[in-house]
């Protein structure tokens, strides 16, 4: 059956499956969905966001909800958000944790992809929390982290010289925010680790070196093969991940080959809004 023909109750069942999975649903559809059908699928998960903070050239013309990601380059400039995956280091993160509310989930639709490379890593943070040694659990109990867009931007700029200067308005509307290191999922109630170290400028009460070593230790635990998987994309694939219970990370590919993904983010109850 084509995803474009899925009935509303089938889409609702997929949403439930996504929640029950711990944060990742991947469908190998083999079809290039038209923007309208893709957006109908996405709306079954939550109200869609528009991509105000991105260069309008990165958006699919006529569909501001759809951000193009990849190395699409035309007429002397990138027409997609191109974030080069670092070699060696893996930029584990959860989308836009540096704002309230962060998108509840994100959706990829693969359009064009190299045969090899460019896979996306996913890791389940609720299972990782459940298996956390009690020594680490005690260390992070009640601690908060500062998540910052400018901190991430500085890091990305090191490997992405093509990245445009962050507009002043975006900087002004994205001040750093705090979030606990352990969050409760507002829909499933499960506790999960929230440790996107490339967004985290500091952990409250810790010095810089302690912050980095604590996050490194937590990440090493949370991204073990028990909790992580790398998805190798084929055109037509659709993946939905939950930013409140899963982290993800890109991996490098041959940049002489084309990679193009459509990305949509949707809203939903956040794990934290800065007031508790
Ligand atoms: Fe991401």
Boltz pocket constraint, residues with backbone or C-beta under 6 A from the ligand:
constraints:
  - pocket:
      binder: B
      contacts: [[A, 93], [A, 94], [A, 95], [A, 248]]
      max_distance: 6.0
